[in-house]
Amino acid sequence: MAGSREVRNKIKSVKNTQKITRAMEMVAASKMRKAQERMKKARPYGEKIRNVAAHMSRANTEYRHPFLIERDTVKRIGIVVVTSDKGLCGGLNTNVLRMALGKMKAWEGEGEQIEVCCIGNKGLGFMNRLGANVASHVIGLGDSPDLEKLIGSVKVMLDGYTQDRFDRVYIFYTRFINTMKQEPVMEQLLPLSDERLRSGEGPKGQKGSWDYIYEPEAKPVIDDIMVRYVEALIYQALTENMASEQSARMVAMKAASDNAGSVIDELTLIYNKSRQAAITKELSEIVGGAAAV
């Protein structure tokens, strides 16, 4: 059995750790509410621009944007991986990176080339250790992501698809469901799938015949709308991932604080037993000495 001093020092160390985890839990809870509000505020814009993109994709125009054209063969794939910059958030990053790694191995087995855009420090570090071809990355977005910081790395992937460097572009991120549940998802960004556009058609998915008057012409208007739409999808995925990150960190820190409390209770019991054994030994020595006299 460890000595009383060692056990006492260990109890003190665990208590200090518990103070840190409790503080991190409260900070994550505060940031979680702000992240959820930011995510909810971004949804109306995403829904509206989805409606506009869906209508324009059905419009009767002589110009069809490259983002809407399905490629016959898929030889090159671009993926956008959204992770957090910091750790201590449970299995949030591990789950989404495991999903991305599984898909990358499957695509490489089919002879397809892969380029990666990393949003977040954890994903960038993982892809560098993996030896993946990282085409662009952005880190240090903070708690309030700015689209201007995000747009540079995203544009690399959009230009790659337009210039036929990629045949498809996917995004991996963690979708926020509730405080206790977040799930990793993979969605196809380019070409824009009918399912994604159909969600913006109407209350019952009704297809209408849309006709627009473009000034000065259709091409620059449609190009700008489609680029903004894809950027809105990526920004929405980032806000979902940040809300998931803070929720997962709050839950993880609460579990760490509870586990620290359990460890403290066990160590206190060991300390009391050790102290009791020492007292009993001293009493035995005193009684033995008195009897000998």
Rosetta blueprint (number, residue, H / E / L):
1 M L
2 A L
3 G L
4 S H
5 R H
6 E H
7 V H
8 R H
9 N H
10 K H
11 I H
12 K H
13 S H
14 V H
15 K H
16 N H
17 T H
18 Q H
19 K H
20 I H
21 T H
22 R H
23 A H
24 M H
25 E H
26 M H
27 V H
28 A H
29 A H
30 S H
31 K H
32 M H
33 R H
34 K H
35 A H
36 Q H
37 E H
38 R H
39 M H
40 K H
41 K H
42 A H
43 R H
44 P H
45 Y H
46 G H
47 E H
48 K H
49 I H
50 R H
51 N H
52 V H
53 A H
54 A H
55 H H
56 M H
57 S H
58 R H
59 A L
60 N L
61 T L
62 E L
63 Y L
64 R L
65 H L
66 P H
67 F H
68 L H
69 I L
70 E L
71 R L
72 D L
73 T L
74 V L
75 K L
76 R E
77 I E
78 G E
79 I E
80 V E
81 V E
82 V E
83 T L
84 S L
85 D L
86 K L
87 G L
88 L L
89 C L
90 G L
91 G L
92 L H
93 N H
94 T H
95 N H
96 V H
97 L H
98 R H
99 M H
100 A H
101 L H
102 G H
103 K H
104 M H
105 K H
106 A H
107 W H
108 E H
109 G H
110 E L
111 G L
112 E L
113 Q E
114 I E
115 E E
116 V E
117 C E
118 C E
119 I E
120 G L
121 N H
122 K H
123 G H
124 L H
125 G H
126 F H
127 M H
128 N H
129 R H
130 L H
131 G L
132 A L
133 N L
134 V E
135 A E
136 S E
137 H E
138 V E
139 I L
140 G L
141 L L
142 G L
143 D L
144 S L
145 P L
146 D L
147 L H
148 E H
149 K H
150 L H
151 I H
152 G H
153 S H
154 V H
155 K H
156 V H
157 M H
158 L H
159 D H
160 G H
161 Y H
162 T H
163 Q L
164 D L
165 R L
166 F L
167 D L
168 R E
169 V E
170 Y E
171 I E
172 F E
173 Y E
174 T E
175 R E
176 F E
177 I E
178 N E
179 T L
180 M L
181 K E
182 Q E
183 E E
184 P E
185 V E
186 M E
187 E E
188 Q E
189 L E
190 L E
191 P L
192 L L
193 S L
194 D H
195 E H
196 R H
197 L H
198 R H
199 S L
200 G L
201 E L
202 G L
203 P L
204 K L
205 G L
206 Q L
207 K L
208 G L
209 S L
210 W L
211 D L
212 Y L
213 I L
214 Y L
215 E L
216 P L
217 E L
218 A H
219 K H
220 P H
221 V H
222 I H
223 D H
224 D H
225 I H
226 M H
227 V H
228 R H
229 Y H
230 V H
231 E H
232 A H
233 L H
234 I H
235 Y H
236 Q H
237 A H
238 L H
239 T H
240 E H
241 N H
242 M H
243 A H
244 S H
245 E H
246 Q H
247 S H
248 A H
249 R H
250 M H
251 V H
252 A H
253 M H
254 K H
255 A H
256 A H
257 S H
258 D H
259 N H
260 A H
261 G H
262 S H
263 V H
264 I H
265 D H
266 E H
267 L H
268 T H
269 L H
270 I H
271 Y H
272 N H
273 K H
274 S H
275 R H
276 Q H
277 A H
278 A H
279 I H
280 T H
281 K H
282 E H
283 L H
284 S H
285 E H
286 I H
287 V H
288 G H
289 G H
290 A H
291 A H
292 A H
293 V L
